[in-house]
Amino acid sequence: MRDPWAARAGGLIKAANFGVEQSTHKLSALALLLGALVLCSAADGETRAKTDAITLRNGDRITGRIISAQYGFLQLDSQHSGSVSIEWPSVRTIETRYQFRVVRFGGQHYAGPIRTSADGENLIVGSGPTAVSIPMSQVASLVPFEESFWRRVDGDVSAGYAFTKASDITQGNLGFSANYNGTNVQASLQTSAILSRDSSGATTEQEQVQANAFFLRPSPNFWGLLGTLQRDRSLGVDARFVAGAALGRRLIETYKSSVTGIVGVVHNEERGSEGAGTHSSLEGVLGGEWRIYKFTYPKIRLDSSLLIYPSITESPRLRGTLNITLTYKLTERFALKATQYGNYDSRPPSPGAATTDYGITASLSYSFGPVIQ
């Protein structure tokens, strides 16, 4: 069955492209609209019944709805106790009539109905001759397949503001991210807008909409589609559209960290600021993501991503983007975020433009969809 993400992502990219061509305020309004759409739509549809049964190694039995198992904890919405976090090594058996996607240490992905072996030592994914047995100690994550499209979506909305008295500079930032988990697809949509203004009224802008769709295989390898809409006046970019394909591999997958690498080719269509004109080029892309989790109190998550774009048709031009985000959870839904971003272009599209743009933002975020307490 064809996953509905591709069609929806296409519409979002078209809408976002219109936003990049407009002002910062319009892109910010787009991000708010996307956030409101997901928040409202996530409330629609039927929730899975609370019929999943978990038996612990001490003999206790808890019935409810499995939200997920990741970071070394199984999150259960129980019938009588509300949301419950259970350390994964304490789980002996799982009984459920629903299907899940299971990730094993090393990055292998499996999908289908799940059950535990009689001795509680293995998790069995699938049925019949194609069933796969995974040692419980090797299960990195377990995510249910909701019937509703919107209930497969989680993410967050964030906003921040800063004022520096010494330099008399104000800065506002807005962000939105959404992640979709299908049977064999992982997709994400991220938008961000940063506006800085000094005492003279001069402003600098950085805006970006990024959409990715990765198609998973049982092995750690995968392939995917990449798309980015961007404007960064500091680097002389009035509008940039990047689209392409990449091959990737999950290099590390554990309870507390993951490392993913990709390599591919993209098409870059850009328009320089101040009448510099429009041109296109072909670029390579290589990079990856590194994530670290700490879900005992305090709950902290570190996300790092680096992408390098060596130009193929405009060599030796080189572009790069770096993002590092530290998330500190305050409650189940609210968190503080600190993000350091950096952009580099050895040959900006506008004469005289800077080759680097970097900064730090702080914001308060609200998470929607299934979350770990």
Secondary structure, DSSP 8 states (H G I E B T S, - for coil): ---THHHHHHHHHHHHHHHHTS-HHHHHHHHHHHHHHHHHHTT-S----S-EEEEETTS-EEEEEEEEEETTEEEEEETTTEEEEEEGGGEEEEE-SSEEEEEETTS-EEEEEEEE-TTSSEEEESSGGG-EEEEGGGEEEEEE--SSSGGGEEEEEEEEEEEETTTTEEEEEEEEEEEEE-SSEEEEEEEEEEEEE-TTS-EEEEEEEEEEEEEE-SSSEEEEEEEEEEEEGGGTEEEEEEEEEEEEEEEEE-SSEEEEEEEEEEEEEEEETTTTEEEEEEEEEEEEEEEEEE-SSS-EEEEEEEEEEEBSSSTT-EEEEEEEEEEEESSSSEEEEEEEEEEEESS-SSTT--SEEEEEEEEEEEEESS---
